Amino acid sequence: MSTSSPTDHELPPQLATPPGLYRHYKGGWYEVVDTVRCSETLQAMTLYRALYDNFGTWVRPAAMFSETGFFLGKDQARFVRHDPTTVPLGDLPTAIALIAHLRGLALLRSIELDTTLRPPPPVPTTCCGRGCNGCVWESYFTAMHHWREDACRLLQLSAVP
C-alpha cells in the first residue's frame, strides 16, 4: 500500500503573513519574504530575513509571527508591519533596514537601485557626538529621506493600507 502526498486542494488553509518590512518588539528590523508550508507538519511558516548583521534567513510558525502577547511588560504584537514609504528615519539601524528592504524589492523587479537610481547616501564618519546644530546626522537623514522617496517612486510603492 502506498501513501501519497496531499494535493494542493487537499492541504489545510494557511494563515499567510503579508510580505513587507517588519519590526520586532525588541527593535530588530526584518523583511517577510513569503509564507511557506512545513513538509512534515503542513504548518504555515513565515519565511523572513533579518535586516541587520549578517542578514540571516529564518522561519517561524506564521501564527507565532503574527501573535500578540505580553512582551517587555506590556501587551503588544511580536512583529509590527511598517510602510517603507513612511517609516521614520532617525536612527542608523532603521536606515540600514530600509536600504536593504528597498534593494531587495528592486532586485525582485530586476532593478539595481545603486545604478538605476543612485547609491544611498554614505553613513557619516565625522560626527563629534555633541549634538551640534546642523549635525552630519541631520544631513544624512535628510538625504536618506530623498533617496527613499526616489527609490519608492522608481519601485512605484504606495502607502500600505
MOMO-V653806 format. One record per backbone hydrogen bond with DSSP energy under -0.5 kcal/mol. NH is the residue of the N-H (numbers start at 1). CO is the residue of the C=O. If there is no record, write none. Layout:
BEGIN
nh=NH co=CO
nh=NH co=CO
END
This chain:
BEGIN
nh=10 co=7
nh=11 co=7
nh=11 co=8
nh=16 co=14
nh=18 co=16
nh=20 co=32
nh=21 co=82
nh=22 co=30
nh=23 co=80
nh=24 co=28
nh=25 co=78
nh=27 co=24
nh=30 co=22
nh=31 co=49
nh=32 co=20
nh=33 co=47
nh=34 co=47
nh=36 co=45
nh=38 co=43
nh=42 co=38
nh=45 co=36
nh=46 co=60
nh=47 co=34
nh=47 co=45
nh=48 co=46
nh=48 co=58
nh=49 co=31
nh=50 co=56
nh=51 co=29
nh=55 co=52
nh=58 co=48
nh=60 co=46
nh=62 co=44
nh=65 co=61
nh=66 co=62
nh=67 co=64
nh=69 co=76
nh=71 co=69
nh=71 co=74
nh=74 co=71
nh=76 co=69
nh=78 co=67
nh=79 co=65
nh=80 co=23
nh=82 co=21
nh=84 co=82
nh=86 co=83
nh=87 co=83
nh=90 co=88
nh=95 co=91
nh=96 co=92
nh=97 co=93
nh=98 co=94
nh=99 co=95
nh=100 co=96
nh=101 co=97
nh=102 co=98
nh=103 co=99
nh=104 co=100
nh=105 co=101
nh=106 co=102
nh=107 co=103
nh=108 co=104
nh=109 co=105
nh=109 co=106
nh=110 co=107
nh=111 co=106
nh=113 co=111
nh=115 co=112
nh=116 co=112
nh=117 co=113
nh=118 co=113
nh=135 co=132
nh=138 co=135
nh=139 co=135
nh=140 co=136
nh=141 co=137
nh=142 co=138
nh=143 co=139
nh=144 co=140
nh=145 co=141
nh=146 co=142
nh=147 co=143
nh=148 co=144
nh=149 co=145
nh=150 co=146
nh=151 co=147
nh=152 co=148
nh=153 co=149
nh=154 co=150
nh=155 co=151
nh=156 co=152
nh=156 co=153
nh=157 co=152
END
